[in-house]
């Protein structure tokens, strides 16, 4: 980290400066939401958030709290820009090592995001073009009225997802205070497949369902939600009155906890979907 400090101009020249002793955690979080090439980068006093959205139907965000960075300096209220997420991840992994230190700097509107990386005394300096961010949907406010919530161990949900038929068009999720409690249904080339998980299963850590709710989602929209399972320890599944589906993943980063959120809009009706 000392080498990085010597390599650069004073921090007061930047609106944002964030240091990491190891880029691995940031890289893994970003890879987990990299189902689209571009993402929106947010920096606030609470830390960093990177959000990816597709077709106004699915949205994923990776969060890293301010305390994970040592130090973290933000001289404005917030920083927001669009960036090529694929390029950012490639730069973070330029040394292909698990011991790469990072200094990330942003000078202000229109400036590139600068990454200064150091590994074993070797330093590289990357600049990534930033763009004007477009407006994104606020799924957070839309999901404020949670009907049902289930918490599972990530490895268990990964096993469940592996049982889903990849040839299916839709995935149906049923949550209920009564049997079958938690059911995923697919219908593909091999026919209909149902996966039931009792509420007292070892897979489930918490089961809070107030009412029977059944919603359908495009399989292509649900599939990217499996990527964060490999880096997280627990996942919370929530649905609201409109059927909006939210996965919240808990990710251990050294001594701190980070989060990934994934939102998926429901298909209103099977007939409507087939007409499309």
C-alpha positions as YAML, in Angstrom:
chain: A
units: angstrom
residues:
- id: 1
  name: UNK
  ca: [0.00, 0.00, 0.00]
- id: 2
  name: UNK
  ca: [2.95, 2.32, 0.67]
- id: 3
  name: UNK
  ca: [4.13, 1.87, -2.91]
- id: 4
  name: UNK
  ca: [0.72, 2.92, -4.22]
- id: 5
  name: UNK
  ca: [0.77, 6.09, -2.13]
- id: 6
  name: UNK
  ca: [4.18, 7.05, -3.44]
- id: 7
  name: UNK
  ca: [3.11, 6.45, -7.03]
- id: 8
  name: UNK
  ca: [0.29, 8.96, -7.17]
- id: 9
  name: UNK
  ca: [-0.61, 12.64, -6.88]
- id: 10
  name: UNK
  ca: [-2.17, 13.88, -3.60]
- id: 11
  name: UNK
  ca: [-5.59, 12.48, -2.68]
- id: 12
  name: UNK
  ca: [-7.12, 15.95, -2.42]
- id: 13
  name: UNK
  ca: [-7.04, 16.13, -6.24]
- id: 14
  name: UNK
  ca: [-9.74, 13.45, -6.37]
- id: 15
  name: UNK
  ca: [-13.41, 13.36, -5.39]
- id: 16
  name: UNK
  ca: [-13.07, 9.66, -4.52]
- id: 17
  name: UNK
  ca: [-10.11, 7.63, -3.29]
- id: 18
  name: UNK
  ca: [-10.52, 4.05, -2.05]
- id: 19
  name: UNK
  ca: [-7.78, 1.59, -1.02]
- id: 20
  name: UNK
  ca: [-7.95, -2.18, -0.81]
- id: 21
  name: UNK
  ca: [-5.16, -4.46, 0.38]
- id: 22
  name: UNK
  ca: [-6.56, -7.22, -1.82]
- id: 23
  name: UNK
  ca: [-8.78, -6.79, -4.90]
- id: 24
  name: UNK
  ca: [-10.09, -10.38, -4.77]
- id: 25
  name: UNK
  ca: [-13.27, -9.58, -2.82]
- id: 26
  name: UNK
  ca: [-14.22, -6.65, -5.07]
- id: 27
  name: UNK
  ca: [-13.51, -8.69, -8.19]
- id: 28
  name: UNK
  ca: [-15.68, -11.61, -7.00]
- id: 29
  name: UNK
  ca: [-18.59, -9.31, -6.14]
- id: 30
  name: UNK
  ca: [-18.48, -7.62, -9.54]
- id: 31
  name: UNK
  ca: [-18.19, -10.93, -11.42]
- id: 32
  name: UNK
  ca: [-21.35, -12.10, -9.64]
- id: 33
  name: UNK
  ca: [-23.44, -9.33, -11.25]
- id: 34
  name: UNK
  ca: [-21.63, -9.17, -14.60]
- id: 35
  name: UNK
  ca: [-24.52, -10.50, -16.72]
- id: 36
  name: UNK
  ca: [-24.44, -7.23, -18.71]
- id: 37
  name: UNK
  ca: [-21.37, -5.39, -20.01]
- id: 38
  name: UNK
  ca: [-22.10, -2.01, -18.43]
- id: 39
  name: UNK
  ca: [-22.98, -1.04, -14.87]
- id: 40
  name: UNK
  ca: [-23.74, 2.10, -12.86]
- id: 41
  name: UNK
  ca: [-21.13, 2.95, -10.22]
- id: 42
  name: UNK
  ca: [-22.32, 4.75, -7.06]
- id: 43
  name: UNK
  ca: [-20.09, 6.03, -4.25]
- id: 44
  name: UNK
  ca: [-21.51, 7.55, -1.07]
- id: 45
  name: UNK
  ca: [-20.41, 7.99, 2.53]
- id: 46
  name: UNK
  ca: [-21.68, 4.42, 3.17]
- id: 47
  name: UNK
  ca: [-19.40, 2.84, 0.55]
- id: 48
  name: UNK
  ca: [-19.59, 1.61, -3.03]
- id: 49
  name: UNK
  ca: [-22.47, 0.14, -5.00]
- id: 50
  name: UNK
  ca: [-22.40, -1.14, -8.58]
- id: 51
  name: UNK
  ca: [-25.74, -1.85, -10.29]
- id: 52
  name: UNK
  ca: [-26.55, -3.74, -13.49]
- id: 53
  name: UNK
  ca: [-29.98, -3.76, -15.14]
- id: 54
  name: UNK
  ca: [-31.48, -5.59, -18.10]
- id: 55
  name: UNK
  ca: [-34.72, -4.87, -19.99]
- id: 56
  name: UNK
  ca: [-36.19, -3.02, -16.97]
- id: 57
  name: UNK
  ca: [-37.03, -6.48, -15.63]
- id: 58
  name: UNK
  ca: [-33.97, -7.63, -13.68]
- id: 59
  name: UNK
  ca: [-31.51, -5.65, -11.62]
- id: 60
  name: UNK
  ca: [-28.50, -6.67, -9.53]
- id: 61
  name: UNK
  ca: [-26.38, -4.58, -7.15]
- id: 62
  name: UNK
  ca: [-23.15, -5.35, -5.31]
- id: 63
  name: UNK
  ca: [-22.41, -3.38, -2.11]
- id: 64
  name: UNK
  ca: [-19.09, -2.83, -0.33]
- id: 65
  name: UNK
  ca: [-19.28, -0.88, 2.93]
- id: 66
  name: UNK
  ca: [-16.97, 2.05, 3.57]
- id: 67
  name: UNK
  ca: [-15.15, 0.24, 6.39]
- id: 68
  name: UNK
  ca: [-13.89, -2.45, 4.00]
- id: 69
  name: UNK
  ca: [-11.65, 0.15, 2.35]
- id: 70
  name: UNK
  ca: [-8.57, 1.44, 4.20]
- id: 71
  name: UNK
  ca: [-8.83, 4.36, 3.76]
- id: 72
  name: UNK
  ca: [-11.96, 5.55, 1.97]
- id: 73
  name: UNK
  ca: [-12.17, 9.26, 1.10]
- id: 74
  name: UNK
  ca: [-15.14, 10.96, -0.58]
- id: 75
  name: UNK
  ca: [-15.02, 14.74, -0.91]
- id: 76
  name: UNK
  ca: [-18.50, 15.16, -2.44]
- id: 77
  name: UNK
  ca: [-21.94, 13.90, -1.42]
- id: 78
  name: UNK
  ca: [-21.92, 11.15, -4.03]
- id: 79
  name: UNK
  ca: [-20.23, 10.01, -7.21]
- id: 80
  name: UNK
  ca: [-22.27, 8.39, -10.01]
- id: 81
  name: UNK
  ca: [-21.16, 7.23, -13.44]
- id: 82
  name: UNK
  ca: [-21.61, 4.44, -15.98]
- id: 83
  name: UNK
  ca: [-18.67, 2.14, -16.64]
- id: 84
  name: UNK
  ca: [-17.75, -0.92, -18.67]
- id: 85
  name: UNK
  ca: [-17.97, -3.55, -15.95]
- id: 86
  name: UNK
  ca: [-16.23, -6.23, -18.02]
- id: 87
  name: UNK
  ca: [-13.20, -3.99, -18.53]
- id: 88
  name: UNK
  ca: [-13.15, -3.03, -14.84]
- id: 89
  name: UNK
  ca: [-13.04, -6.69, -13.80]
- id: 90
  name: UNK
  ca: [-10.27, -7.44, -16.33]
- id: 91
  name: UNK
  ca: [-8.18, -4.59, -14.93]
- id: 92
  name: UNK
  ca: [-8.68, -5.74, -11.32]
- id: 93
  name: UNK
  ca: [-7.37, -9.17, -12.34]
- id: 94
  name: UNK
  ca: [-4.53, -7.93, -14.50]
- id: 95
  name: UNK
  ca: [-1.91, -9.65, -12.29]
- id: 96
  name: UNK
  ca: [-3.95, -12.83, -11.92]
- id: 97
  name: UNK
  ca: [-2.98, -12.91, -8.27]
- id: 98
  name: UNK
  ca: [-4.76, -13.10, -4.91]
- id: 99
  name: UNK
  ca: [-2.42, -10.53, -3.35]
- id: 100
  name: UNK
  ca: [-2.96, -7.48, -5.56]
- id: 101
  name: UNK
  ca: [-3.42, -4.16, -3.74]
- id: 102
  name: UNK
  ca: [-5.59, -1.41, -5.21]
- id: 103
  name: UNK
  ca: [-5.91, 2.35, -5.10]
- id: 104
  name: UNK
  ca: [-9.04, 3.52, -6.94]
- id: 105
  name: UNK
  ca: [-9.37, 7.22, -7.80]
- id: 106
  name: UNK
  ca: [-11.96, 9.40, -9.52]
- id: 107
  name: UNK
  ca: [-11.33, 13.09, -10.22]
- id: 108
  name: UNK
  ca: [-14.85, 14.21, -11.10]
- id: 109
  name: UNK
  ca: [-17.51, 14.39, -13.82]
- id: 110
  name: UNK
  ca: [-16.17, 13.22, -17.19]
- id: 111
  name: UNK
  ca: [-12.93, 11.89, -15.74]
- id: 112
  name: UNK
  ca: [-11.85, 8.26, -16.11]
- id: 113
  name: UNK
  ca: [-11.85, 5.86, -13.19]
- id: 114
  name: UNK
  ca: [-8.21, 5.31, -12.33]
- id: 115
  name: UNK
  ca: [-6.96, 2.01, -10.90]
- id: 116
  name: UNK
  ca: [-3.44, 1.77, -9.50]
- id: 117
  name: UNK
  ca: [-2.60, -1.86, -8.79]
- id: 118
  name: UNK
  ca: [0.47, -3.27, -7.06]
- id: 119
  name: UNK
  ca: [1.60, -6.86, -6.76]
- id: 120
  name: UNK
  ca: [5.02, -7.91, -5.47]
- id: 121
  name: UNK
  ca: [6.47, -4.45, -6.03]
- id: 122
  name: UNK
  ca: [5.20, -4.24, -9.63]
- id: 123
  name: UNK
  ca: [2.76, -1.37, -10.29]
- id: 124
  name: UNK
  ca: [0.34, -0.87, -13.15]
- id: 125
  name: UNK
  ca: [-1.88, 2.15, -13.79]
- id: 126
  name: UNK
  ca: [-5.23, 1.72, -15.59]
- id: 127
  name: UNK
  ca: [-7.71, 4.37, -16.70]
- id: 128
  name: UNK
  ca: [-11.24, 3.35, -17.63]
- id: 129
  name: UNK
  ca: [-13.59, 5.69, -19.48]
- id: 130
  name: UNK
  ca: [-16.70, 6.75, -17.54]
- id: 131
  name: UNK
  ca: [-20.03, 7.71, -19.12]
- id: 132
  name: UNK
  ca: [-23.23, 9.52, -18.29]
- id: 133
  name: UNK
  ca: [-25.46, 7.15, -16.29]
- id: 134
  name: UNK
  ca: [-29.01, 6.49, -17.42]
- id: 135
  name: UNK
  ca: [-31.90, 6.41, -14.99]
- id: 136
  name: UNK
  ca: [-32.59, 3.03, -13.42]
- id: 137
  name: UNK
  ca: [-35.72, 1.58, -11.83]
- id: 138
  name: UNK
  ca: [-35.98, 1.79, -8.05]
- id: 139
  name: UNK
  ca: [-36.81, -1.81, -7.20]
- id: 140
  name: UNK
  ca: [-36.01, -1.14, -3.53]
- id: 141
  name: UNK
  ca: [-39.07, 1.03, -2.95]
- id: 142
  name: UNK
  ca: [-41.24, -1.31, -5.02]
- id: 143
  name: UNK
  ca: [-40.43, -4.21, -2.70]
- id: 144
  name: UNK
  ca: [-41.13, -2.41, 0.58]
- id: 145
  name: UNK
  ca: [-44.27, -4.44, 1.27]
- id: 146
  name: UNK
  ca: [-42.76, -7.91, 1.79]
- id: 147
  name: UNK
  ca: [-45.27, -10.76, 2.01]
- id: 148
  name: UNK
  ca: [-42.97, -13.75, 2.34]
- id: 149
  name: UNK
  ca: [-39.34, -14.24, 3.29]
- id: 150
  name: UNK
  ca: [-37.18, -17.36, 3.38]
- id: 151
  name: UNK
  ca: [-33.49, -17.58, 4.35]
- id: 152
  name: UNK
  ca: [-31.41, -20.49, 3.07]
- id: 153
  name: UNK
  ca: [-27.78, -21.47, 3.01]
- id: 154
  name: UNK
  ca: [-26.39, -20.49, -0.39]
- id: 155
  name: UNK
  ca: [-24.96, -23.92, -1.14]
- id: 156
  name: UNK
  ca: [-28.43, -25.43, -0.63]
- id: 157
  name: UNK
  ca: [-30.14, -23.03, -3.03]
- id: 158
  name: UNK
  ca: [-27.38, -23.72, -5.55]
- id: 159
  name: UNK
  ca: [-28.26, -27.44, -5.40]
- id: 160
  name: UNK
  ca: [-31.96, -26.60, -5.87]
- id: 161
  name: UNK
  ca: [-31.22, -24.43, -8.90]
- id: 162
  name: UNK
  ca: [-29.15, -27.25, -10.42]
- id: 163
  name: UNK
  ca: [-32.29, -29.42, -10.38]
- id: 164
  name: UNK
  ca: [-34.30, -26.96, -12.49]
- id: 165
  name: UNK
  ca: [-34.87, -27.93, -16.12]
- id: 166
  name: UNK
  ca: [-32.73, -25.55, -18.26]
- id: 167
  name: UNK
  ca: [-35.08, -26.08, -21.23]
- id: 168
  name: UNK
  ca: [-37.98, -24.46, -19.39]
- id: 169
  name: UNK
  ca: [-39.35, -21.07, -20.39]
- id: 170
  name: UNK
  ca: [-40.77, -20.15, -17.00]
- id: 171
  name: UNK
  ca: [-40.07, -20.84, -13.34]
- id: 172
  name: UNK
  ca: [-43.01, -20.83, -10.95]
- id: 173
  name: UNK
  ca: [-42.34, -20.00, -7.30]
- id: 174
  name: UNK
  ca: [-44.88, -20.93, -4.64]
- id: 175
  name: UNK
  ca: [-44.53, -19.78, -1.03]
- id: 176
  name: UNK
  ca: [-47.16, -20.68, 1.54]
- id: 177
  name: UNK
  ca: [-47.66, -20.90, 5.33]
- id: 178
  name: UNK
  ca: [-49.08, -24.40, 4.64]
- id: 179
  name: UNK
  ca: [-47.74, -27.39, 2.66]
- id: 180
  name: UNK
  ca: [-45.97, -27.52, 0.26]
- id: 181
  name: UNK
  ca: [-44.46, -24.32, 1.82]
- id: 182
  name: UNK
  ca: [-41.70, -23.72, -0.78]
- id: 183
  name: UNK
  ca: [-42.06, -25.07, -4.32]
- id: 184
  name: UNK
  ca: [-40.26, -24.39, -7.60]
- id: 185
  name: UNK
  ca: [-41.91, -25.70, -10.77]
- id: 186
  name: UNK
  ca: [-40.52, -25.85, -14.30]
- id: 187
  name: UNK
  ca: [-41.93, -27.30, -17.54]
- id: 188
  name: UNK
  ca: [-39.41, -28.18, -20.23]
- id: 189
  name: UNK
  ca: [-38.63, -30.86, -22.80]
- id: 190
  name: UNK
  ca: [-38.58, -33.56, -20.11]
- id: 191
  name: UNK
  ca: [-41.99, -32.50, -18.78]
- id: 192
  name: UNK
  ca: [-42.97, -30.80, -15.53]
- id: 193
  name: UNK
  ca: [-40.53, -30.80, -12.62]
- id: 194
  name: UNK
  ca: [-41.39, -29.78, -9.05]
- id: 195
  name: UNK
  ca: [-38.90, -29.17, -6.24]
- id: 196
  name: UNK
  ca: [-40.47, -28.97, -2.77]
- id: 197
  name: UNK
  ca: [-38.65, -27.81, 0.38]
- id: 198
  name: UNK
  ca: [-40.45, -28.22, 3.74]
- id: 199
  name: UNK
  ca: [-40.21, -25.24, 6.08]
- id: 200
  name: UNK
  ca: [-38.46, -27.42, 8.70]
- id: 201
  name: UNK
  ca: [-35.86, -28.63, 6.19]
- id: 202
  name: UNK
  ca: [-32.17, -28.36, 7.13]
- id: 203
  name: UNK
  ca: [-31.80, -26.20, 4.03]
- id: 204
  name: UNK
  ca: [-33.96, -23.44, 5.50]
- id: 205
  name: UNK
  ca: [-32.71, -21.19, 8.32]
- id: 206
  name: UNK
  ca: [-35.79, -18.96, 8.53]
- id: 207
  name: UNK
  ca: [-39.29, -19.27, 7.09]
- id: 208
  name: UNK
  ca: [-41.70, -16.31, 7.30]
- id: 209
  name: UNK
  ca: [-44.73, -16.71, 5.04]
- id: 210
  name: UNK
  ca: [-47.94, -14.87, 5.84]
- id: 211
  name: UNK
  ca: [-49.99, -15.88, 2.81]
- id: 212
  name: UNK
  ca: [-50.08, -18.17, -0.20]
- id: 213
  name: UNK
  ca: [-48.33, -16.51, -3.15]
- id: 214
  name: UNK
  ca: [-47.55, -17.94, -6.58]
- id: 215
  name: UNK
  ca: [-45.62, -16.05, -9.23]
- id: 216
  name: UNK
  ca: [-43.97, -16.94, -12.52]
- id: 217
  name: UNK
  ca: [-40.65, -15.66, -13.84]
- id: 218
  name: UNK
  ca: [-38.73, -16.10, -17.06]
- id: 219
  name: UNK
  ca: [-36.04, -18.73, -16.57]
- id: 220
  name: UNK
  ca: [-33.58, -16.49, -18.45]
- id: 221
  name: UNK
  ca: [-34.22, -13.80, -15.82]
- id: 222
  name: UNK
  ca: [-33.88, -16.11, -12.83]
- id: 223
  name: UNK
  ca: [-30.74, -17.90, -14.08]
- id: 224
  name: UNK
  ca: [-28.25, -15.02, -13.41]
- id: 225
  name: UNK
  ca: [-29.37, -15.01, -9.76]
- id: 226
  name: UNK
  ca: [-27.42, -18.25, -9.28]
- id: 227
  name: UNK
  ca: [-24.03, -16.56, -9.90]
- id: 228
  name: UNK
  ca: [-23.71, -14.90, -6.44]
- id: 229
  name: UNK
  ca: [-24.44, -18.23, -4.70]
- id: 230
  name: UNK
  ca: [-20.83, -19.35, -5.16]
- id: 231
  name: UNK
  ca: [-19.43, -16.34, -3.24]
- id: 232
  name: UNK
  ca: [-22.12, -15.96, -0.56]
- id: 233
  name: UNK
  ca: [-22.91, -17.87, 2.63]
- id: 234
  name: UNK
  ca: [-26.63, -17.14, 3.02]
- id: 235
  name: UNK
  ca: [-29.40, -15.92, 0.75]
- id: 236
  name: UNK
  ca: [-32.73, -14.31, 1.64]
- id: 237
  name: UNK
  ca: [-35.62, -14.78, -0.81]
- id: 238
  name: UNK
  ca: [-38.42, -12.20, -0.58]
- id: 239
  name: UNK
  ca: [-41.61, -11.57, -2.54]
- id: 240
  name: UNK
  ca: [-44.08, -8.69, -2.32]
- id: 241
  name: UNK
  ca: [-47.75, -8.20, -3.26]
- id: 242
  name: UNK
  ca: [-46.89, -7.68, -6.94]
- id: 243
  name: UNK
  ca: [-44.75, -10.82, -7.09]
- id: 244
  name: UNK
  ca: [-41.46, -8.91, -7.34]
- id: 245
  name: UNK
  ca: [-38.75, -11.40, -6.40]
- id: 246
  name: UNK
  ca: [-35.68, -10.30, -4.43]
- id: 247
  name: UNK
  ca: [-32.61, -12.36, -3.59]
- id: 248
  name: UNK
  ca: [-30.28, -10.82, -1.01]
- id: 249
  name: UNK
  ca: [-26.92, -12.56, -0.62]
- id: 250
  name: UNK
  ca: [-24.63, -12.20, 2.40]
- id: 251
  name: UNK
  ca: [-20.96, -12.22, 1.41]
- id: 252
  name: UNK
  ca: [-18.10, -12.45, 3.91]
- id: 253
  name: UNK
  ca: [-15.28, -10.03, 3.06]
- id: 254
  name: UNK
  ca: [-12.42, -10.54, 5.52]
- id: 255
  name: UNK
  ca: [-13.94, -9.44, 8.86]
- id: 256
  name: UNK
  ca: [-16.83, -7.55, 7.24]
- id: 257
  name: UNK
  ca: [-20.09, -8.42, 5.52]
- id: 258
  name: UNK
  ca: [-21.03, -7.25, 2.03]
- id: 259
  name: UNK
  ca: [-24.27, -7.77, 0.16]
- id: 260
  name: UNK
  ca: [-25.53, -8.52, -3.33]
- id: 261
  name: UNK
  ca: [-29.17, -7.88, -4.23]
- id: 262
  name: UNK
  ca: [-30.95, -9.30, -7.25]
- id: 263
  name: UNK
  ca: [-34.47, -8.26, -8.32]
- id: 264
  name: UNK
  ca: [-36.63, -10.06, -10.86]
- id: 265
  name: UNK
  ca: [-40.03, -8.90, -12.13]
- id: 266
  name: UNK
  ca: [-42.78, -11.52, -12.52]
- id: 267
  name: UNK
  ca: [-44.53, -12.56, -15.71]
- id: 268
  name: UNK
  ca: [-48.07, -11.27, -15.31]
- id: 269
  name: UNK
  ca: [-49.81, -14.14, -17.05]
- id: 270
  name: UNK
  ca: [-48.81, -17.27, -18.97]
- id: 271
  name: UNK
  ca: [-51.05, -16.39, -21.92]
- id: 272
  name: UNK
  ca: [-49.58, -12.88, -22.10]
- id: 273
  name: UNK
  ca: [-46.09, -14.37, -22.07]
- id: 274
  name: UNK
  ca: [-46.81, -16.77, -24.93]
- id: 275
  name: UNK
  ca: [-48.38, -13.95, -26.98]
- id: 276
  name: UNK
  ca: [-45.08, -12.06, -26.67]
...
